Amino acid sequence: FSPIIKLDLMQIDPFVLPEIAAGVKARGLRLLVHNPEHVGQ
């Protein structure tokens, strides 16, 4: 996974998380959304 994507997810406003989650799922990166611990690394 791209570290840039991780940084973007960590800096997102809570209010736009659903929008981002939809975009991430559309890209087939569901694991990033479903594994917060992985994103936090």
Residue frames as a rotation matrix with the C-alpha (Angstrom) as fourth column:
PHE 1
0.574 0.819 0.000 0.00
0.819 -0.574 0.000 0.00
0.000 0.000 -1.000 0.00
SER 2
-0.026 -0.573 0.819 1.16
0.494 -0.720 -0.488 3.52
0.869 0.392 0.301 -0.72
PRO 3
-0.482 -0.225 -0.847 2.32
0.872 -0.216 -0.439 5.46
-0.084 -0.950 0.300 2.38
ILE 4
-0.966 0.175 0.191 0.78
-0.119 -0.954 0.275 8.55
0.230 0.243 0.942 0.80
ILE 5
-0.129 0.972 -0.195 -2.66
-0.039 0.192 0.981 6.94
0.991 0.134 0.013 1.08
LYS 6
0.001 0.075 -0.997 -2.01
0.912 0.409 0.032 6.17
0.410 -0.910 -0.068 4.75
LEU 7
-0.856 -0.375 -0.355 -1.03
0.490 -0.807 -0.330 9.78
-0.163 -0.456 0.875 5.46
ASP 8
-0.729 0.645 0.229 -4.12
-0.308 -0.608 0.731 11.06
0.611 0.463 0.642 3.68
LEU 9
0.094 0.804 -0.588 -6.37
0.347 0.527 0.776 8.75
0.933 -0.276 -0.229 5.73
MET 10
-0.218 -0.252 -0.943 -4.75
0.970 0.051 -0.238 9.91
0.108 -0.966 0.233 8.98
GLN 11
-0.928 -0.222 -0.300 -5.28
0.263 -0.959 -0.102 13.59
-0.265 -0.174 0.948 8.14
ILE 12
-0.591 0.761 0.266 -8.91
0.331 -0.072 0.941 13.27
0.735 0.645 -0.210 7.04
ASP 13
-0.626 0.537 0.565 -11.76
-0.760 -0.580 -0.292 15.12
0.171 -0.612 0.772 8.74
PRO 14
-0.834 0.351 0.427 -14.07
0.055 0.821 -0.568 12.67
-0.550 -0.450 -0.704 10.57
PHE 15
0.055 0.949 -0.310 -16.96
-0.334 -0.275 -0.902 14.14
-0.941 0.153 0.302 8.60
VAL 16
0.302 0.029 -0.953 -15.54
-0.952 -0.035 -0.303 13.06
-0.043 0.999 0.017 5.24
LEU 17
-0.588 -0.576 0.568 -14.47
-0.598 0.783 0.175 9.58
-0.545 -0.236 -0.804 6.35
PRO 18
0.188 0.707 0.681 -17.56
0.115 0.673 -0.730 7.94
-0.975 0.216 0.046 4.78
GLU 19
0.853 0.086 -0.515 -16.70
-0.456 -0.357 -0.815 9.61
-0.254 0.930 -0.266 1.46
ILE 20
-0.087 -0.977 -0.193 -13.11
-0.996 0.086 0.012 8.42
0.005 0.193 -0.981 1.68
ALA 21
-0.396 -0.011 0.918 -14.18
-0.347 0.928 -0.138 4.93
-0.850 -0.373 -0.371 2.73
ALA 22
0.676 0.701 0.227 -16.37
0.007 0.302 -0.953 4.73
-0.737 0.646 0.199 -0.37
GLY 23
0.676 -0.491 -0.550 -13.47
-0.731 -0.354 -0.583 5.86
0.092 0.796 -0.598 -2.55
VAL 24
-0.370 -0.851 0.373 -11.09
-0.886 0.444 0.135 3.40
-0.280 -0.280 -0.918 -0.92
LYS 25
-0.031 0.443 0.896 -13.53
-0.072 0.893 -0.444 0.53
-0.997 -0.078 0.005 -1.40
ALA 26
0.887 0.384 -0.258 -13.94
-0.241 -0.091 -0.966 1.54
-0.394 0.919 0.012 -5.03
ARG 27
0.296 -0.868 -0.399 -10.18
-0.907 -0.125 -0.401 1.15
0.298 0.481 -0.824 -5.40
GLY 28
0.644 -0.006 -0.765 -10.21
0.008 1.000 -0.001 -2.29
0.765 -0.005 0.644 -3.78
LEU 29
-0.504 -0.859 0.092 -8.27
-0.044 -0.081 -0.996 -1.08
0.862 -0.506 0.003 -0.72
ARG 30
0.528 0.844 0.098 -10.90
-0.186 0.002 0.983 -2.11
0.829 -0.537 0.158 1.82
LEU 31
0.303 -0.459 -0.835 -8.19
0.808 0.589 -0.031 -3.49
0.506 -0.665 0.549 4.12
LEU 32
-0.721 -0.600 0.347 -6.98
0.359 -0.752 -0.554 0.04
0.593 -0.275 0.757 4.86
VAL 33
-0.233 0.726 0.647 -10.43
-0.609 -0.628 0.485 1.02
0.759 -0.281 0.588 6.08
HIS 34
0.717 0.623 -0.312 -11.15
-0.216 0.625 0.750 -2.17
0.662 -0.470 0.583 8.01
ASN 35
0.429 -0.643 -0.634 -7.72
0.857 0.511 0.062 -2.31
0.285 -0.570 0.771 9.70
PRO 36
0.927 -0.015 0.374 -7.18
-0.083 -0.983 0.167 1.02
0.365 -0.186 -0.912 11.52
GLU 37
0.686 -0.723 0.082 -4.12
0.021 0.132 0.991 -0.41
-0.728 -0.678 0.106 13.30
HIS 38
0.163 -0.621 0.766 -2.48
0.924 0.369 0.102 -1.00
-0.346 0.691 0.634 9.93
VAL 39
0.553 0.121 0.824 -3.17
0.555 -0.792 -0.256 2.58
0.622 0.599 -0.505 8.85
GLY 40
0.990 -0.086 0.111 -1.73
-0.140 -0.672 0.728 3.95
0.012 -0.736 -0.677 12.09
GLN 41
0.523 -0.847 0.092 1.69
0.672 0.476 0.567 2.42
-0.525 -0.235 0.818 11.45
